[in-house]
C-alpha cells in the first residue's frame, strides 16, 4: 500500500516546485536505496504529467570509491559527460537518502577540491543552478533520524509535516520581508560572540518558497562583497562533504575572512576556505523562517531553514543575488538566535527588526509569526 504522504510530495514537486510541462525532460537523481520508492512515485507523476523522466542512481559511497583512485583527466571526462546530460534536460530533482552522511570524510582534501572545481562547479553551480528548473531534497532515512537524534518513525512524521507545508501561503508571507530588505542598506547582527555589520544595498533578494529545496523557508540576499566587518560565532554544527565542523568563528575585514577558528576540524576548515580566493568572501546572507524546524540536525537543507536563524555562506553567490563573488564552494553556516540558543538581535539601518529569533518590526511581526505560518 502506498504511503499517501509520498504521493503528495511527488505531486507537489511536479506541479509546484518544478512546475513541469508536457514533453519537458526531467533528470531524477536517486541517492541511496531507501529513496527508491520515492523515485518510483516521482517517475509515475512525471510520466502522468506528460513529461519525460530520466533516472540515475548514485550515492556517496560510489563517489568515494571513484574519487580515491581517479586522476584529473578522468575527472574532466566525467564532468564533460554529466554536463552534456545536464544541458539536455529541462529540470533536475535529487532525492538524497544515503546510509552514511560521512562517506566522503576520508577522501583527501586535494581530491575533494579537484572534484568541486572540475565537476561540481561546471555541472551544478554553473549549468544546473543557473539554467535549469531544479529541486533538491533529503529523504527520511535511519541515517537522518540518527543525526536528528530521534526515532525513525518520529523523524518520518516530522519530515512529511515540514516538507508538505503550504508553500504558496508561506510565499505570500515572505513578501513584506523581501520589500524591507530591498529598502535596506546596513545590516547588523548581534549575539553571543557576534557583532557583524555589512551592506545589502543594491543586491537583489530572493524568497525560497518550495521551488528549489524541500523543505524550504528562507529569504536570501548577499552582502556587498567588501562590506563585511566584525566577527561571528556560529552555534550550529555543519557537515560539509562528509566532514563535521563545529564551533566555527570568523573575523572579517573588508569582506574577507581574516581569522577562522573551529573547535572541530580546524585544519580541514582552513583548507576548505583556501579552495580559491572567493572561498573567504561571503556569497549569501539569509533568514530561516520555517515554523516547523526548530533545532539543528547536522543537515544543511534542514538547518538553514530553522525558524529564528540566519545563515552566512562563504563562497559562490547566486545569480539572483549576485555580489560578484565566485568560488567552487558554497558553504551555508547557520546561527540560531532563538532564546534557547542564546538569543540575539538583527538591525536594518539601526532599526531592530528581529529579537531572539522573533520578528518585531511592524511590517513583519504578524505575517512571519510562527503561528501565522503554521495556520
C-alpha positions in Angstrom: 0.0 0.0 0.0 1.4 3.4 -1.0 2.2 6.0 1.6 0.0 8.9 0.6 2.5 11.3 2.0 4.9 10.2 -0.6 2.3 10.6 -3.3 1.5 14.1 -2.1 5.2 15.1 -2.0 5.8 13.8 -5.6 2.7 15.7 -6.9 3.8 18.9 -5.1 7.3 18.6 -6.7 5.9 18.0 -10.2 3.1 20.6 -10.1 4.5 23.3 -7.8 8.3 23.1 -7.2 9.3 22.1 -10.8 6.1 23.3 -12.5 6.6 20.7 -15.2 5.1 21.0 -18.6 4.4 18.1 -21.1 7.4 16.9 -23.1 9.9 18.5 -20.7 12.8 16.2 -19.8 13.5 15.6 -16.1 16.7 14.2 -14.6 15.7 12.3 -11.4 18.8 11.6 -9.3 18.3 8.9 -6.6 20.9 8.8 -3.9 20.6 5.8 -1.6 18.5 2.6 -1.7 15.9 3.9 0.8 14.8 6.5 -1.8 13.8 4.0 -4.4 10.0 4.1 -3.5 10.1 7.9 -3.7 11.8 7.8 -7.1 9.3 5.3 -8.4 6.4 7.6 -7.4 8.3 10.6 -8.9 8.7 8.7 -12.2 4.9 7.9 -12.1 3.9 11.5 -11.5 6.3 13.0 -14.1 5.1 10.5 -16.7 1.4 11.2 -15.9 2.1 14.9 -16.4 3.3 14.2 -19.9 7.0 14.9 -19.2 9.9 12.6 -19.8 11.8 11.2 -16.8 15.4 10.2 -17.0 16.6 8.4 -13.8 20.1 8.0 -12.4 21.3 6.2 -9.3 24.2 7.5 -7.2 25.3 7.7 -3.6 28.4 9.0 -1.8 29.9 5.5 -1.2 30.2 5.1 -5.0 31.5 8.6 -5.4 34.1 8.0 -2.6 35.3 4.8 -4.2 35.9 6.5 -7.6 37.5 9.7 -6.1 40.1 7.7 -4.2 41.6 6.4 -7.5 40.6 8.7 -10.4 43.1 11.2 -12.0 42.5 14.7 -13.2 41.8 13.6 -16.8 39.2 11.1 -15.7 37.5 13.8 -13.5 37.4 16.1 -16.5 35.9 13.4 -18.7 33.3 12.5 -16.0 32.3 16.2 -15.8 32.1 16.5 -19.6 29.7 13.6 -19.8 27.5 14.8 -16.9 27.5 18.4 -18.2 26.3 17.2 -21.6 23.4 15.3 -19.9 22.5 18.3 -17.8 22.3 20.5 -20.9 19.8 18.2 -22.5 17.2 18.3 -19.6 14.8 21.0 -18.6 14.6 20.1 -14.9 16.6 18.3 -12.2 15.4 16.7 -9.0 17.7 14.9 -6.5 16.5 12.7 -3.6 19.3 12.2 -1.1 19.0 9.3 1.3 22.4 7.7 1.7 23.1 5.5 4.7 26.1 7.4 5.9 26.5 11.2 6.0 30.3 10.9 6.4 31.0 8.6 3.4 33.2 11.3 1.8 35.0 12.1 5.1 38.3 10.3 4.3 38.6 11.5 0.7 41.8 13.6 0.6 41.2 17.4 0.7 43.1 17.9 -2.5 40.9 15.4 -4.3 37.7 16.9 -3.0 38.9 20.4 -4.1 39.6 18.9 -7.6 36.1 17.4 -7.6 34.4 20.6 -6.6 36.3 22.7 -9.2 36.3 20.3 -12.1 32.9 18.6 -11.7 30.5 20.3 -9.2 31.2 23.8 -10.3 30.6 23.5 -14.1 27.9 20.8 -13.9 25.9 22.0 -10.9 26.8 25.6 -9.9 27.1 26.9 -13.5 24.7 24.8 -15.5 22.0 23.3 -13.2 21.7 26.1 -10.7 21.8 28.9 -13.2 20.0 27.5 -16.2 17.5 24.7 -15.1 14.5 24.2 -13.0 15.7 22.2 -10.0 14.8 20.9 -6.6 17.0 19.0 -4.1 15.7 17.2 -1.0 16.6 14.7 1.6 14.6 11.6 2.4 13.7 10.3 5.9 16.3 7.5 6.3 17.6 6.0 9.5 20.8 7.9 9.0 19.0 11.2 9.0 16.9 10.1 12.1 20.2 9.4 13.9 21.6 12.8 13.0 18.3 14.4 14.3 18.7 12.2 17.4 15.2 10.8 17.1 13.4 7.5 16.1 12.9 6.6 12.5 9.1 6.8 12.9 9.1 10.2 14.6 11.5 11.6 12.0 9.3 10.4 9.2 6.3 12.2 10.7 8.4 15.4 11.1 9.8 15.1 7.6 6.5 14.9 5.8 5.0 17.6 8.0 7.7 20.1 7.1 8.0 19.1 3.5 4.3 19.1 2.7 3.6 22.5 4.2 1.5 25.0 2.1 4.4 26.8 0.4 2.2 29.1 -1.6 0.9 30.6 1.7 4.5 30.9 3.0 5.5 32.6 -0.2 3.0 35.4 0.3 4.1 35.8 3.9 7.7 36.4 2.7 6.8 39.4 0.5 7.0 42.1 3.3 10.4 40.9 4.3 11.6 41.0 0.7 10.3 44.5 0.4 12.0 45.6 3.6 15.3 44.1 2.5 15.1 45.9 -0.8 14.9 49.2 1.1 17.8 48.4 3.5 21.4 49.5 3.3 23.1 48.5 6.6 22.6 45.2 8.4 23.9 44.5 11.9 23.8 41.1 13.6 24.5 40.9 17.4 24.6 38.0 19.8 26.9 35.9 21.9 30.3 36.1 20.3 28.8 38.0 17.4 28.9 41.6 16.2 28.9 41.8 12.5 28.0 44.6 10.0 27.6 44.7 6.2 25.6 46.4 3.5 23.0 44.8 1.3 22.3 47.9 -0.7 21.6 47.3 -4.4 21.8 43.5 -4.0 18.5 41.8 -5.0 16.8 39.3 -2.7 15.0 36.1 -3.3 12.4 34.1 -1.4 12.8 30.4 -1.2 9.3 29.1 -1.1 9.4 25.4 -2.1 10.7 25.8 -5.6 14.4 24.8 -5.2 14.8 22.9 -1.9 12.4 20.8 0.2 11.9 21.6 3.0 12.1 25.3 2.2 11.6 28.5 4.0 14.2 31.2 3.7 14.7 34.7 2.1 18.3 35.4 0.9 20.4 38.1 -0.5 24.2 38.8 -0.4 26.4 41.3 1.3 28.2 43.9 -0.8 31.3 41.8 -1.2 33.8 44.1 0.6 31.4 45.5 3.2 31.5 42.7 5.8 33.3 43.7 9.1 33.3 42.3 12.6 33.1 38.8 14.0 30.5 36.0 14.2 30.2 32.7 16.1 28.1 30.0 14.6 26.2 27.8 17.1 25.1 25.0 14.6 27.3 22.0 13.6 27.9 21.7 9.8 28.5 18.5 7.8 30.2 19.5 4.5 31.4 16.9 2.0 31.3 14.2 4.7 33.3 16.3 7.3 31.8 17.5 10.6 32.7 21.1 11.6 31.6 22.7 14.9 32.3 25.8 17.0 33.1 27.9 13.9 34.1 31.6 14.5 35.1 34.1 11.8 36.6 37.6 11.9 36.1 39.8 8.8 37.9 42.8 7.5 36.6 44.5 4.3 34.6 41.4 3.3 37.4 38.8 3.8 37.6 36.1 6.4 41.0 37.1 8.0 40.7 34.8 11.1 38.9 31.5 11.3 38.7 29.0 14.2 36.8 25.8 14.6 36.5 23.6 17.7 36.2 20.5 15.4 38.3 20.0 12.3 40.2 23.3 12.3 42.8 22.2 9.7 40.2 20.9 7.3 38.2 24.1 7.6 41.3 26.2 6.7 41.9 24.1 3.6 38.3 24.5 2.6 38.5 28.3 3.0 41.6 28.2 0.8 39.9 26.4 -2.0 40.1 29.6 -4.1 40.1 33.3 -3.4 36.3 33.6 -3.3 36.0 31.0 -0.6 37.0 33.6 2.0 34.2 36.0 1.0 30.5 35.8 1.6 28.2 34.8 -1.2 24.9 34.7 0.7 23.0 36.1 3.7 19.7 34.5 4.5 16.9 34.4 7.1 15.5 31.0 8.0 11.7 31.1 8.7 10.2 27.5 8.5 7.9 27.3 11.5 8.2 23.5 11.8 12.0 23.3 12.0 13.3 24.3 15.4 16.7 22.6 16.1 19.7 21.6 14.1 20.2 18.0 12.8 23.6 18.3 11.0 21.9 18.5 7.6 22.1 21.9 5.8 18.9 21.5 3.8 17.0 21.4 7.1 19.3 23.5 9.4 19.4 26.6 7.1 15.6 26.8 7.3 15.4 26.8 11.2 12.8 29.3 12.5 14.7 32.2 14.0 18.0 31.5 12.3 20.2 33.2 9.8 23.0 31.8 7.7 26.1 33.2 6.0 27.8 31.5 3.2 31.5 31.5 2.4 31.8 31.0 -1.4 29.8 31.4 -4.5 27.0 33.9 -4.8 23.7 33.0 -6.6 22.8 34.8 -9.8 19.5 36.0 -8.2 21.5 37.9 -5.6 24.9 38.4 -7.2 27.5 40.3 -5.3 30.3 39.3 -7.8 31.8 36.6 -5.6 32.8 33.4 -7.4 34.0 30.2 -5.9 33.8 26.4 -6.2 32.3 26.2 -2.7 29.0 27.4 -1.3 29.0 26.6 2.4 26.0 27.6 4.4 26.8 28.2 8.1 23.9 28.6 10.5 23.4 30.9 13.5 20.2 30.3 15.5 19.1 33.3 17.5 16.1 32.0 19.5 16.3 32.3 23.3 17.0 28.6 23.6 20.3 29.1 21.6 21.4 32.3 23.2 19.3 34.9 21.6 20.4 37.9 19.5 19.3 40.9 17.5 19.2 41.9 13.9 19.1 45.6 12.9 18.3 47.1 9.5 19.7 50.7 9.2 19.8 50.8 13.1 16.2 49.7 13.5 15.6 46.5 15.4 13.7 44.0 13.1 14.2 40.7 14.9 14.9 39.9 18.5 15.7 36.4 19.9 14.5 34.9 16.6 11.2 36.7 16.5 10.4 39.4 14.0 9.4 42.6 15.9 9.3 45.0 13.0 5.6 46.2 12.5 5.6 45.0 8.9 6.8 41.6 9.8 5.7 40.5 13.2 2.2 39.3 12.2 2.8 37.7 8.8 6.1 35.9 9.8 5.0 34.8 13.3 5.3 31.1 13.9 1.6 30.7 14.5 0.7 32.6 11.3 3.0 30.5 9.1 1.6 27.2 10.6 -2.1 28.1 10.5 
